[in-house]
Amino acid sequence: MNILFDIIPRHNLTLIDLCATSYAMAFRLKAKNVKLFVNAISTSIYHQVKGIVANSKFTIRDASFLYNQIIQRKDYNHYIADHYDIYWTGYDCLFLDKFYALHKSVSNDFIRSFLAAVMVEVMIKQSIFGKFNISTESYITEKENLSKDKFLSITDDCKSKIKSGPEVTVFYKDIRDFIPIINTAGVVYYEVPIRNVFYDYHPIFDIFENYGKGHFKDNKLHISQEMEQQADRCAYRGDRFIKYWASLLPSLLKIDFERLVFKTNHKMDIEKDWLRDKLSSYGPTNFKDDYMVLRKTLITK
């Protein structure tokens, strides 16, 4: 993160995140007074960025009161309980159904997204990873109901992250639809989401994308057809990713930015040289740790 911050020109502390896979980077950069435009990879991440990072003042006063509102909720359906009880206990699934209904009933966009962000954190902290073993494709049967104290701790932690600071604007669009929105930036940033992101977080992604539509109840981890299509648009590896990234370059280079930063990862060792050559054909390109940087301001026209 410090290296990325060092790459951003000090006279233009603006960063465009083309495909955010979490809210963590935006949260840290906002603290460094960077103006952000974030395009989320899913509805759940959109809510996390909007409810925690873009939000500067809207929250709830009493986490205990929120907990009681959820518990006492009468108007809700059993979608999560009917389709996702392989990930959480029956009690937790009903709690999440009630929580989802409550968050949808809120009129303020920021508070609604904040509640959704808390719900995502509850889902994660209730250990969907602990219930499913990726290597053996088997589920651990021991499950523990969400306690009130744990809920209050999660909610208060989310509240504590809401800070004032520079403007953060969040979108949820296909990358090709998002690019025309961009006018200017110090840095245009692109970190490819590897396919494992979709598998590990599948229940959370799928619930927020498809609530009420009904997709599966199975004892194996898989993703719905809609999420598969979304993954196809966003999670690229190997030749398929290279072709997609190359096809975006002409559009990206029309933007008035100073630096195009591509985040590489350990799964892309073979492609790094190809990418360096491709970017270098447009202008001076260099590596800073895992970041590949194209300096458009130095491109000879």
C-alpha positions in Angstrom: 0.0 0.0 0.0 2.8 2.4 0.8 4.4 1.7 -2.6 1.1 2.4 -4.4 0.8 5.7 -2.4 4.3 6.7 -3.5 3.4 6.1 -7.1 0.4 8.6 -7.0 1.6 12.1 -8.1 1.5 14.6 -5.2 0.0 17.3 -7.4 -2.9 15.0 -8.4 -3.9 12.7 -5.4 -6.7 11.0 -7.4 -7.0 7.3 -8.0 -9.4 5.4 -10.1 -9.8 1.7 -9.0 -11.2 -0.1 -12.1 -12.1 -3.3 -10.4 -12.1 -3.3 -6.5 -12.1 -6.7 -4.9 -12.4 -5.3 -1.3 -12.8 -2.1 0.5 -9.4 -2.3 2.3 -7.3 -0.4 -0.3 -9.8 2.4 -0.5 -10.0 2.6 3.3 -6.3 3.1 3.6 -5.9 5.5 0.7 -8.7 7.7 2.0 -6.7 8.0 5.3 -3.9 9.4 3.2 -6.2 12.1 1.7 -6.4 10.4 -1.8 -9.6 11.2 -3.7 -11.0 8.0 -4.9 -13.3 6.7 -7.6 -14.0 3.0 -7.0 -15.7 0.5 -9.3 -16.7 -2.5 -7.2 -16.6 -6.1 -8.4 -19.8 -7.1 -6.7 -22.9 -5.6 -4.9 -21.5 -6.7 -1.5 -18.2 -4.9 -2.1 -20.1 -1.9 -3.4 -21.9 -1.7 -0.1 -18.7 -2.1 1.9 -17.0 0.7 0.0 -20.1 3.0 0.2 -21.1 2.2 3.8 -17.7 2.4 5.3 -15.3 4.3 3.1 -17.4 6.7 1.1 -19.6 7.3 4.2 -18.3 10.1 6.4 -21.1 10.5 9.0 -24.1 8.2 8.6 -24.2 5.2 11.0 -26.3 3.9 13.9 -26.1 5.1 17.5 -26.7 1.9 19.3 -25.5 -1.5 18.1 -27.6 -3.3 20.8 -30.7 -1.6 19.5 -29.9 -2.7 16.0 -29.4 -6.3 17.2 -32.8 -6.2 18.9 -34.5 -4.8 15.8 -33.1 -7.7 13.8 -34.1 -10.4 16.3 -37.6 -9.0 16.6 -38.1 -8.6 12.8 -41.3 -10.2 11.6 -41.4 -9.2 8.0 -38.8 -11.3 6.2 -38.5 -14.4 3.9 -36.4 -17.5 4.4 -34.2 -17.3 1.3 -30.8 -17.6 3.1 -32.2 -20.3 5.4 -33.6 -22.2 2.5 -30.5 -22.0 0.3 -27.4 -21.4 2.3 -27.7 -23.5 5.5 -24.5 -25.4 4.4 -22.5 -22.2 5.3 -24.1 -21.1 8.5 -26.3 -22.5 11.3 -30.1 -22.4 10.9 -30.2 -19.7 13.6 -27.6 -17.6 11.8 -29.4 -18.0 8.4 -32.7 -16.8 9.9 -30.8 -13.9 11.6 -29.2 -13.0 8.2 -32.6 -13.2 6.5 -34.0 -10.8 9.1 -31.0 -8.5 8.8 -31.2 -8.4 5.0 -34.9 -7.4 5.2 -34.1 -4.7 7.7 -31.3 -3.2 5.7 -33.5 -3.1 2.5 -36.1 -1.2 4.4 -33.8 1.7 5.2 -34.2 4.8 3.0 -30.8 6.5 3.6 -28.4 5.1 1.0 -25.3 5.3 3.2 -27.0 3.7 6.3 -28.4 1.0 4.1 -24.9 0.3 2.7 -23.4 0.5 6.2 -25.9 -2.2 7.4 -25.1 -4.3 4.4 -21.3 -3.9 5.2 -22.0 -5.1 8.8 -23.9 -8.1 7.4 -21.0 -9.0 5.1 -18.6 -8.8 8.1 -20.9 -11.1 10.1 -21.0 -13.6 7.3 -17.2 -13.6 7.1 -16.6 -13.7 10.9 -18.9 -16.6 11.1 -16.3 -18.5 9.2 -17.5 -19.6 5.8 -13.9 -20.6 5.3 -13.9 -22.8 8.4 -17.0 -24.7 7.2 -15.5 -25.5 3.9 -12.2 -27.1 3.1 -11.1 -26.0 -0.3 -8.5 -28.8 -0.8 -10.7 -31.7 0.2 -14.0 -30.1 -0.9 -15.7 -31.2 2.3 -17.5 -29.3 5.0 -16.6 -29.1 8.7 -19.8 -29.9 10.5 -19.1 -28.0 13.8 -21.1 -24.7 13.6 -21.5 -22.0 16.3 -24.5 -19.6 16.5 -23.7 -15.9 16.3 -23.7 -14.4 19.8 -24.9 -10.9 20.6 -21.5 -9.9 21.9 -19.9 -10.9 18.7 -22.5 -9.0 16.7 -22.0 -5.9 18.8 -18.2 -6.2 18.4 -18.4 -6.5 14.6 -20.9 -3.6 14.3 -18.8 -1.3 16.6 -15.7 -2.2 14.6 -17.4 -1.1 11.3 -18.6 2.1 13.0 -15.1 2.9 14.1 -13.9 2.9 10.5 -16.2 5.7 9.3 -14.0 8.8 9.1 -14.2 12.2 7.4 -11.9 12.8 4.5 -11.6 13.4 0.8 -14.5 12.4 -1.5 -14.9 8.7 -2.4 -17.3 7.9 -5.2 -18.3 4.2 -5.7 -19.8 2.5 -8.7 -20.8 -1.1 -9.6 -20.4 -1.4 -13.4 -18.8 -3.7 -16.0 -15.3 -2.3 -16.6 -16.1 -1.3 -20.2 -19.1 0.7 -19.0 -17.0 2.3 -16.2 -14.1 3.5 -18.3 -16.1 6.2 -20.2 -17.1 7.7 -16.9 -13.4 8.4 -16.1 -12.2 11.9 -17.0 -8.8 12.4 -15.3 -6.7 10.9 -12.6 -3.3 10.8 -11.1 -3.4 7.0 -11.2 -5.7 4.5 -13.0 -5.3 1.3 -11.0 -6.2 -2.2 -12.1 -5.8 -5.3 -9.9 -7.1 -8.4 -11.6 -9.4 -10.4 -9.2 -8.2 -14.1 -9.4 -10.9 -16.6 -9.8 -10.5 -17.9 -6.2 -12.1 -14.7 -5.0 -15.4 -15.8 -6.5 -15.2 -19.3 -5.0 -14.1 -18.3 -1.5 -16.7 -15.6 -1.2 -19.4 -17.2 -3.3 -22.2 -17.3 -0.7 -21.8 -13.6 0.1 -21.5 -12.5 -3.5 -24.4 -14.6 -4.6 -26.7 -13.6 -1.8 -26.4 -9.9 -2.5 -26.6 -10.4 -6.3 -29.5 -12.8 -6.3 -31.5 -12.5 -3.1 -34.9 -14.1 -3.4 -34.3 -15.7 -6.8 -33.3 -19.1 -5.5 -30.3 -20.9 -7.0 -29.0 -23.9 -5.1 -29.0 -26.0 -2.0 -26.1 -28.5 -2.4 -23.2 -29.9 -0.4 -20.6 -28.8 -2.8 -19.2 -25.4 -3.4 -20.1 -23.9 -6.8 -21.3 -20.7 -8.2 -24.6 -19.8 -9.9 -24.8 -19.2 -13.6 -25.1 -15.4 -13.1 -22.0 -15.3 -10.9 -20.1 -17.5 -13.4 -20.9 -15.0 -16.1 -19.7 -12.1 -13.9 -16.5 -14.0 -13.1 -16.0 -14.5 -16.8 -16.2 -10.7 -17.3 -13.9 -9.8 -14.4 -11.6 -12.7 -13.4 -9.1 -13.4 -16.1 -6.0 -15.6 -16.1 -3.5 -16.8 -18.7 -4.1 -16.0 -22.4 -7.7 -15.1 -21.8 -6.8 -12.3 -19.3 -3.9 -11.1 -21.5 -6.3 -10.6 -24.5 -8.8 -8.8 -22.3 -6.3 -6.5 -20.8 -4.8 -5.7 -24.2 -8.2 -4.9 -25.5 -8.8 -2.4 -22.7 -5.5 -0.5 -23.3 -6.6 1.7 -26.2 -9.7 2.9 -24.2 -7.6 3.5 -21.0 -5.0 5.5 -22.9 -7.7 8.0 -24.0 -8.2 9.0 -20.3 -6.3 12.0 -19.1 -4.3 10.1 -16.4 -0.6 10.4 -15.4 0.1 6.8 -14.5 -1.5 3.5 -15.2 -0.7 1.0 -12.5 -1.2 -2.7 -12.9 -1.0 -5.0 -9.9 0.5 -8.3 -10.7 0.4 -11.4 -8.6 2.3 -14.7 -8.1 -0.1 -16.5 -10.5 1.0 -14.3 -13.4 4.8 -14.9 -13.6 4.6 -16.1 -17.2 2.6 -13.1 -18.3 4.6 -10.4 -16.7 7.2 -10.1 -19.5 4.4 -10.0 -22.1 2.6 -7.2 -20.2 5.8 -5.2 -19.7 6.4 -5.4 -23.5 2.8 -4.5 -24.3 2.8 -1.5 -21.9 6.2 -0.4 -23.0 5.0 0.0 -26.5 2.8 2.9 -25.2 5.4 4.6 -23.0 8.0 4.3 -20.2 7.2 1.3 -18.0 8.8 0.0 -14.9 8.3 -2.4 -12.0 8.0 -1.4 -8.3 7.7 -4.6 -6.4 4.4 -6.1 -7.6 3.3 -3.0 -9.4 3.8 -2.4 -13.1 3.7 1.4 -13.9 3.1 3.1 -17.2 3.9 6.8 -17.0 1.6 8.4 -19.6 2.9 11.9 -18.9 6.2 10.9 -20.5 4.8 9.4 -23.6 6.1 11.1 -26.7 3.2 12.3 -28.9 
